[in-house]
Amino acid sequence: HATSWNRYPVEYASAKKYIEDLGRKGEKRLLSFGSSTGLEAISLVQLYFNGDQDIKVFGVDLDEVTLLKARRNVAAQSPNIEVGKITFFNGNEIAIGHYGPYDAIFANSVLCYHGGGYNASEIIKHFSFQDYEKVLKDLDHSLVVGGILAIVNSNYDFSDSTIAKRYGVVRRIL
């Protein structure tokens, strides 16, 4: 459960530009998948979509203690973040698509396995390519057509997935 303030600024700025260029009217929903302590959601609201009344950010995680920290982090912001602008939920209790569909999904440093070592056999044992594919399909079903699926730091290459052919590269950040 690690994150930091404005951790992926190039990604966030690219996603903001992409969403603006779509020119969609009305409410736009963003998902911070694996939201941890909420700093990604807060960064998106305060730095990239500040003042955009049509943006709602949803953060999903599986750990209730971490979600409580996320909610506290939002409440501690100054200036205050508008109530309802950021919503956190537990993915064990509510399906990720419940608040969707989303215009953008950020899956940053969550589609990977870090613990116990970094060799290939450890990664596959704890987070197989089939697990990766299942998560990607769930995310894909929760995304609006033409939306952006932003992935940073994954154990597997998105282009190897079965859904990759449905997507184009907006920007590759190495």
Backbone as a ProteinNet text record, in pm:
[ID]
protein_1_A
[PRIMARY]
HATSWNRYPVEYASAKKYIEDLGRKGEKRLLSFGSSTGLEAISLVQLYFNGDQDIKVFGVDLDEVTLLKARRNVAAQSPNIEVGKITFFNGNEIAIGHYGPYDAIFANSVLCYHGGGYNASEIIKHFSFQDYEKVLKDLDHSLVVGGILAIVNSNYDFSDSTIAKRYGVVRRIL
[TERTIARY]
83	0	87.7	148.6	237	194.7	198.6	169.8	234.6	224.8	277.8	201.9	216.6	152.1	203	114	147.8	256.3	239.6	342.1	371.7	273	291.3	242.4	308.5	258.2	245.9	336.8	327.5	204	178.2	59.5	-67.6	-74.5	-195	-220.9	-116.2	-131.7	-175.4	-119	-157.4	-303	-345.3	-484.2	-579.3	-542.6	-626.7	-645.6	-535.7	-543.9	-631.9	-614.2	-694.4	-843.2	-877.1	-1017.4	-1073.4	-996	-1040.8	-1060.3	-967.9	-976.6	-1098.6	-1147.6	-1268.2	-1388.1	-1388.6	-1495.6	-1629.9	-1631.9	-1759	-1818.1	-1947.9	-2019.4	-2072.5	-2094.8	-2153.5	-2048.1	-2097.3	-2009.8	-1911.8	-1788.1	-1683.7	-1634.9	-1616.9	-1578.3	-1439.9	-1356.6	-1222.7	-1212.6	-1140.4	-1119.4	-971.6	-940.3	-806.8	-812.6	-766	-773.2	-653.6	-682	-575.3	-536.7	-636.3	-619.5	-532	-503	-416.3	-467.2	-381.1	-419.5	-479.7	-514.7	-591.2	-513.7	-381.2	-304	-315	-334.8	-355.6	-486.8	-594.1	-723.8	-717	-651.6	-637.8	-554.7	-446.3	-363.1	-444.6	-524.3	-605.4	-701.9	-767.9	-866.4	-799.7	-692.9	-634.9	-540.4	-470.7	-370	-413.2	-495.7	-525.1	-668.5	-761.7	-901.1	-960.1	-875	-916.9	-1015.9	-1129.2	-1229.7	-1321	-1294.4	-1380.3	-1495.6	-1609.2	-1725.9	-1780.1	-1741.6	-1793.4	-1711.9	-1604.1	-1516.8	-1552.8	-1568.5	-1583.7	-1474.9	-1407.9	-1301.3	-1343.3	-1326	-1357.8	-1228.7	-1208.9	-1090.7	-1132.9	-1075.1	-1107	-981.4	-996	-889.7	-957	-876.5	-930.9	-911.2	-836.2	-800.8	-875	-959.7	-1043.8	-963.2	-854.2	-771	-709.9	-664.4	-606.8	-713.2	-833.1	-942.1	-979.4	-973.9	-999.3	-894.1	-767.2	-660.6	-687.1	-734.6	-765.4	-874	-978.7	-1087.7	-1037.9	-951.9	-894.8	-804.7	-729.1	-643	-725.5	-838.2	-925.9	-980.3	-1025.8	-1084.1	-981	-853.7	-748.2	-697.9	-747.8	-697.1	-742.1	-652.9	-683.6	-631.2	-715.7	-858.2	-932.6	-1050.5	-1132.1	-1170.3	-1174.7	-1225.6	-1376.2	-1447.7	-1593.1	-1642.3	-1739.4	-1797.9	-1855.7	-1824.6	-1874.1	-1783	-1680.8	-1586.9	-1501.5	-1464.9	-1387.3	-1463.9	-1482.9	-1550.7	-1460.9	-1436.3	-1357.6	-1450.1	-1417.6	-1497.5	-1410.5	-1460.8	-1390.1	-1431.5	-1334.3	-1361	-1404.4	-1387.3	-1439.3	-1589.1	-1641	-1782	-1863.5	-1798.8	-1867.3	-1785.1	-1850.8	-1782.3	-1729	-1613.4	-1553.1	-1642.8	-1726	-1815.2	-1934.3	-1955.6	-2073.1	-2086.8	-1977.3	-1981.4	-1950	-1922.4	-1886.3	-2008	-1985.8	-1855.9	-1767.6	-1637.4	-1537.5	-1480	-1449.7	-1385.4	-1235.4	-1179.6	-1038.4	-1023	-937.8	-901.6	-750.5	-704.8	-562.2	-529.3	-450.6	-407.1	-255	-212.3	-70.7	-6.3	97.2	172.9	82.5	-20.5	-112.4	-123.5	-94.7	-101.2	35.1	85.3	218.7	231.9	332.8	364.1	502.7	514.1	642.2	702.3	619.4	667.9	742.9	836.9	903.6	1009.5	1036.9	1138.3	1083.5	1173.7	1132.6	1161.2	1197.4	1224.5	1093.5	1101.4	981.9	896.7	956.7	876.7	797.8	855.3	782.7	665.1	688.1	580.9	467.6	498.3	395.3	319.1	389.6	326.1	222.8	250.8	163.3	69.4	105.1	20.3	43.6	-35.1	-16.8	-67	-27.9	-77.1	-229.2	-282.2	-427.8	-497.3	-435.7	-490.1	-489.1	-378.2	-362.9	-473	-494	-597.3	-737.2	-765.2	-895.9	-919.1	-819.7	-832.5	-851.3	-771.3	-784.1	-924.2	-981	-1116.5	-1218.5	-1202.9	-1293.3	-1280.9	-1157.9	-1136.6	-1195.6	-1172	-1221.8	-1374.9	-1441.5	-1588.2	-1640.7	-1554.5	-1595.7	-1557.7	-1501.7	-1453.2	-1548.2	-1574.7	-1657	-1581.8	-1654.8	-1592.8	-1518.3	-1392.6	-1310.5	-1240.9	-1264.7	-1200.3	-1053.4	-985.4	-842.3	-813.5	-739	-691.1	-542.4	-506.7	-368.3	-302.7	-193.2	-123.8	22.9	70.3	211.9	259.7	377.9	441.7	358.7	370.4	300.4	401.5	373	461.9	450.9	345	321.3	301	324.2	308.1	162.8	99.3	-40.2	-62.3	33.7	16.7	4.5	40.7	24.9	-113.7	-194.5	-326.9	-426.7	-533.6	-635.4	-716.6	-720.5	-798.1	-715.8	-585.7	-497.8	-539.4	-590.1	-628.1	-741.9	-813.6	-923.8	-874.2	-743.8	-688.3	-579.5	-561.7	-449.7	-363.4	-240.6	-149.4	-171.7	-201	-213.3	-74.2	-3.4	132.1	203.4	320.3	400.7	506.4	506.5	601.6	696.8	822.1	919.1	995.4
-118.1	0	124.7	148.4	264	350.1	477.7	572.8	704.6	801.6	932.3	1039.4	1160.4	1275.8	1294.2	1310.4	1341.3	1247.8	1119.4	1019.3	1004.5	1020.8	1002.5	1125.6	1238.9	1364.1	1361.9	1295.8	1290.9	1211.2	1102.7	1021.9	1101.2	1165.1	1240	1354.1	1426.7	1537.8	1486.5	1374.6	1315.4	1270.6	1208.8	1164	1283	1388.2	1508.5	1565.1	1577.1	1629.6	1540.4	1409.6	1314.6	1332.2	1340.2	1355.5	1488.4	1594.3	1724.8	1721.3	1655.6	1649.2	1569.4	1478.1	1403.6	1496.4	1602.4	1702.1	1653.3	1549.3	1498.7	1598.4	1612.9	1701.9	1619.5	1686.6	1621.1	1557.1	1483.1	1424	1324.5	1334.3	1239.9	1171.6	1040.1	961	901.3	913.2	857.8	752.9	644.6	540.8	527.8	538.3	508.6	365.2	272.5	129.3	92.5	43.6	21.1	154.1	225	365.1	387	283.1	293.9	405.1	495	598.9	723.2	714.2	820.1	934	928.7	1042.8	1060.1	950.9	964.9	1038.5	996.4	1062.2	1209.5	1238.4	1377.6	1457.2	1399.8	1467.4	1498.7	1402.5	1423.8	1540.6	1543	1648	1783.8	1789.3	1918.6	1975	1890	1939.6	1935.1	1840.5	1820.8	1854.9	1832.4	1860.8	1958	2043.5	2142	2238.9	2253.7	2345.9	2285.6	2164.9	2098.8	2032.1	2095.1	2045.4	1914.7	1879.7	1758.7	1634	1647.5	1533.7	1475.6	1343.1	1267.9	1160.7	1142.9	1043.8	937	812.3	698.5	621.1	580.2	502.8	369.8	263.6	129.8	64.1	1.6	-78.1	-194.2	-290	-408.2	-406.8	-311	-306.4	-192.3	-226.2	-125.4	-24	-66.3	27	131.5	86.5	178	273.5	223.4	309.3	414	376.9	473.1	584.4	547.4	648.3	738.5	681	760.2	862.9	819.2	911.5	1021.9	985.4	1085.2	1183.1	1132.6	1220.1	1321.1	1279.6	1373.4	1477.4	1433	1525.4	1625.5	1590.1	1677.2	1781.4	1780.8	1872.8	2015.7	2105.5	2247.8	2313.8	2376.6	2393.3	2260	2259.9	2138.9	2091.4	1960.7	1900.6	1886.5	1929.8	1924.9	1783.6	1774.5	1645.9	1578.8	1452.8	1377.3	1382.8	1466.5	1477.9	1351.2	1294.5	1170.9	1071.9	951.9	844.8	722.8	668	545.3	429.6	312	194	69.2	-32.2	-158.3	-252.7	-295	-383	-522.9	-560.2	-688.3	-681.4	-560.1	-541.1	-485.3	-407.6	-341.6	-365.8	-410.4	-433.9	-302.8	-309.5	-186	-114.1	-186.3	-123.6	-52.4	-66.5	-9.8	141.3	213.4	359.2	403.1	309.7	340.4	356.4	360.5	341.2	464.9	440.4	544	595.5	722.9	784.4	756	734.9	699.8	608.6	508.7	420.1	423.3	453.1	455.1	330.3	241.3	117.8	125.3	201.9	233.9	155	81	0.7	-92.1	-143.7	-236.5	-367.9	-367	-489.4	-558.1	-577.3	-634.2	-699.6	-780.1	-843.8	-799.2	-748.1	-697.9	-785.6	-850.2	-919.5	-1048.1	-1082.1	-1211.2	-1227.1	-1126.2	-1137.1	-1097.5	-1069.7	-1020.5	-1119.1	-1243.2	-1335.8	-1382.5	-1426.4	-1459.8	-1567	-1669.5	-1776.9	-1727.1	-1636	-1578.4	-1494.1	-1414.5	-1329.7	-1416.2	-1515.6	-1601.2	-1677.6	-1721.3	-1796.8	-1711.1	-1583.6	-1496.9	-1409.9	-1385.1	-1302.7	-1349.1	-1446.2	-1507.8	-1416.7	-1450.3	-1375.7	-1389.9	-1506.4	-1527.1	-1433.4	-1412.9	-1316.7	-1175.5	-1141.2	-1010.8	-991.3	-1092.6	-1085.5	-1066.9	-1138	-1126	-983.5	-925	-787.7	-692.3	-710.2	-622.7	-630.5	-749.5	-764	-691.8	-700.9	-628.4	-477.5	-429.9	-286.7	-245.3	-324.7	-296.5	-285.6	-373.1	-370.4	-249.2	-186.9	-71.9	61.5	58.8	178.4	216.2	346	389.5	361.8	341.3	324.8	454	442.8	559.2	614.7	552.9	597.9	558.7	600	574.5	481.1	375.2	282	309.2	370.1	412.1	313.2	252.7	152.2	191	200.4	223.6	111	56.4	-45	-172.2	-255.8	-383.5	-495.1	-614.2	-728.3	-782.4	-747.7	-801.2	-687.4	-717.4	-618.7	-618.9	-504.9	-491.6	-541.6	-519.5	-559.7	-711.1	-788.8	-934.5	-979.5	-890.8	-926.7	-945.3	-1017.1	-1041.8	-916.5	-819.7	-698.3	-589.3	-607.7	-502.2	-454.5	-543.5	-505.6	-404	-390.5	-293.9	-153.4	-138.9	-13.4	38.9	169	232.4	300.7	323.3	389.4	539.6	602	746.6	805	748.2	791.9	681.9	647	547.7	622.7	599	663.6	556.2	572	470	510.4
0	0	0	-113.7	-124.1	-242.4	-220.5	-326.4	-287	-374	-339.7	-417.4	-371.4	-433.1	-574.9	-671.1	-810.2	-864.3	-840.4	-870.3	-1020.2	-1104.6	-1248.7	-1325.6	-1312	-1370.6	-1523	-1592.2	-1738.9	-1780.4	-1711.4	-1740.5	-1713.2	-1598	-1562.2	-1660.5	-1697.5	-1792.4	-1929.4	-1972.7	-2101.9	-2099.8	-1989.8	-1977.9	-1976.3	-1905.7	-1901.5	-2042.3	-2116.4	-2253.1	-2340.1	-2328	-2406.4	-2375.2	-2248	-2208.1	-2258.2	-2246.3	-2297.4	-2447.8	-2519.6	-2665.4	-2713.3	-2629.5	-2666.7	-2678.1	-2597.9	-2604.5	-2555.2	-2474.5	-2421.8	-2323.1	-2330.5	-2237.8	-2121.7	-2009.8	-1893.6	-1804	-1706.8	-1605.6	-1664.7	-1617.8	-1656.9	-1530.5	-1540.7	-1424.6	-1445.9	-1341.6	-1343.9	-1233.1	-1258.9	-1158.3	-1126.4	-998.5	-948.7	-897.4	-980.6	-950	-863	-741.2	-644.6	-582.2	-531.5	-492	-369.8	-294.9	-177.6	-85.8	-43.8	52.5	-12.3	-139.1	-203.7	-266.7	-261.8	-311.7	-463.3	-536.8	-681.3	-708.1	-643.1	-662.7	-624.9	-513.9	-470	-570.8	-620.6	-721.4	-845.7	-891.7	-1011.7	-991.8	-876.9	-850.4	-830.5	-753.6	-719.2	-824.4	-897.7	-991.9	-1138.5	-1174.7	-1317.7	-1355.2	-1267.2	-1297.8	-1196.9	-1140.9	-1042.7	-1106.3	-1043.2	-1095	-1199.5	-1243.9	-1343.3	-1268.7	-1271	-1198.1	-1254.5	-1376.6	-1440.6	-1408.8	-1334.6	-1302.4	-1166.6	-1162.7	-1038.3	-1039.3	-926.3	-915.7	-815.3	-856.1	-771.9	-747.2	-623.7	-588.7	-530.9	-583	-533.3	-478.7	-365.2	-306.6	-234.7	-189.1	-122.7	28	77.9	218.6	287.1	382.5	446.9	528.3	590.4	666.8	573	458	359.1	305.8	282.4	236.2	341	467	573.5	571	548.6	536.2	416.6	306.3	187	217.3	283.9	318.6	411.7	505.7	596.9	521.2	424.7	344.5	266.2	212.7	141.1	238.1	353.8	452.5	504.8	501.9	555.6	456.2	334.1	232.2	258.2	227.6	236.6	109.8	31.2	53.9	47.3	105.2	110.9	-28.2	-42.4	-165.7	-150.2	-251.1	-250.5	-216.5	-127.7	-89.2	-213.6	-231.8	-346.9	-467.8	-463.2	-576	-586.7	-470.9	-464.7	-379	-431.3	-359.9	-357.3	-239.3	-226.4	-192.4	-246.7	-216.6	-214.3	-145	-130.3	-243.4	-323.6	-436.7	-397.5	-269.7	-221.9	-197	-182	-149.6	-266.3	-349.7	-462.2	-587.8	-695.2	-822.7	-878.4	-946.9	-997.9	-1097.7	-1167.9	-1265.6	-1203.9	-1075	-1008.2	-1029.8	-1021.5	-1036.6	-1179.6	-1266.8	-1404.1	-1491.8	-1621.7	-1684.5	-1666.3	-1674.9	-1651.1	-1782.5	-1784.2	-1900.5	-1900.4	-1781.5	-1767.5	-1646.5	-1662.6	-1552.2	-1539.7	-1418	-1388.3	-1308.2	-1366.6	-1301.4	-1286.3	-1190.3	-1174.4	-1061.3	-1095.2	-998.2	-918.4	-984.7	-918.6	-996.6	-1125.7	-1206.9	-1206.3	-1085.9	-1071.4	-934.5	-922	-795.2	-753.5	-631.3	-581.8	-472.7	-394.9	-275.6	-303.5	-215.9	-220.4	-327	-402.3	-507.1	-642	-732	-862.8	-975.7	-943.8	-1052.7	-1115.3	-1237.7	-1316.6	-1250.3	-1193.6	-1133.8	-1012.7	-932.9	-819.4	-867.3	-968.6	-1022.8	-1074	-1154.7	-1214.4	-1107.2	-1004.5	-896.3	-822.6	-801.5	-723.7	-807.3	-931.4	-1018.7	-1162.1	-1203.6	-1334.8	-1446.8	-1568.2	-1683.2	-1694.1	-1656.3	-1658.6	-1558.8	-1441.5	-1344.8	-1403.5	-1466.7	-1532.5	-1636.4	-1719.9	-1823.6	-1762.9	-1654.6	-1590.9	-1541.4	-1477.6	-1428.8	-1546.6	-1652	-1769	-1829.1	-1836.7	-1891.7	-1804.7	-1671.3	-1581	-1601.5	-1614.6	-1638.3	-1772.8	-1875.5	-2009.1	-2010.1	-1937.9	-1931.6	-1855.7	-1776	-1695.2	-1758.8	-1877.4	-1945.9	-2059.8	-2075.4	-2187.7	-2317.8	-2424.1	-2555.3	-2587.3	-2622.8	-2650.5	-2527.6	-2411.5	-2288.2	-2285.6	-2179.3	-2169.8	-2052.4	-2081.9	-1980.6	-1964.3	-1852.4	-1827.9	-1732.1	-1777	-1696.9	-1685.8	-1562.1	-1536.7	-1446	-1476	-1393.1	-1381.5	-1480.6	-1484.8	-1507.1	-1453.1	-1476.1	-1618.5	-1686.2	-1820.2	-1919.3	-2045.7	-2151.7	-2198.4	-2189	-2229.3	-2372.1	-2460.8	-2600.8	-2616.6	-2516	-2520	-2475.3	-2425.1	-2374.1	-2488.1	-2458.8	-2560.4	-2593.7	-2504.2	-2531.9	-2599.6	-2609.5	-2662.3	-2801.1	-2883	-3019.8	-3023.1	-2912.5	-2904.2	-2870.4	-2842.5	-2794.9	-2887.5	-2885.4	-2952.1	-2846.8	-2878.2	-2784.4	-2792.7	-2680.4	-2672.5	-2652.1	-2557.6	-2530.8	-2453.1	-2497	-2425.9	-2346.9	-2217.6	-2127.5	-2078.9	-2108.2	-2067.6	-1945.5
[MASK]
++++++++++++++++++++++++++++++++++++++++++++++++++++++++++++++++++++++++++++++++++++++++++++++++++++++++++++++++++++++++++++++++++++++++++++++++++++++++++++++++++++++++++++++

